[in-house]
Amino acid sequence: MYKLVVARIAKFFFKPGKREEGFAELDLILNKLVRNVKGYRGYVSTFSCDDDNVAIIITMWEDNESFLESQELFSSTMDKVAPYFEKQPEIEHHRIDTINFSP
């Protein structure tokens, strides 16, 4: 069992009507690349129910070192999908306290 320690919470603001297309491109690029990165533990993707142009991706990392090593990959991916963005994503770095998925 792995202890999830660090998360990147990225809030994306897509141009009107471009969330589905932009997110699909982002998901294709980011998740293909990131799955093989040392220390990667998984992700959660969400679409806002309040704003049709917002999505959030939470990526989880084994430790702070693997999180920091993923920064360059994350940044290069953002450059590739920037045409879909209304504005730059808001990025936060968190320490995970608890994850509990009930059956």
RARA-V391405 format. One record per backbone hydrogen bond with DSSP energy under -1.0 kcal/mol. NH is the residue of the N-H (numbers start at 1). CO is the residue of the C=O. If there is no record, write none. Layout:
NH,CO
NH,CO
This chain:
5,61
6,61
7,94
8,59
9,92
10,57
11,90
12,55
14,53
15,84
18,15
22,18
23,19
24,20
25,21
26,22
27,23
28,24
29,25
30,26
31,27
32,28
33,29
34,30
35,31
37,34
40,37
41,60
44,58
46,56
48,54
54,51
55,12
56,46
57,10
58,44
59,8
60,42
61,6
62,39
67,63
68,64
69,65
70,66
71,68
74,70
75,71
76,72
77,73
78,74
79,75
80,76
81,77
84,81
85,82
86,13
87,13
90,11
92,9
94,7
96,5
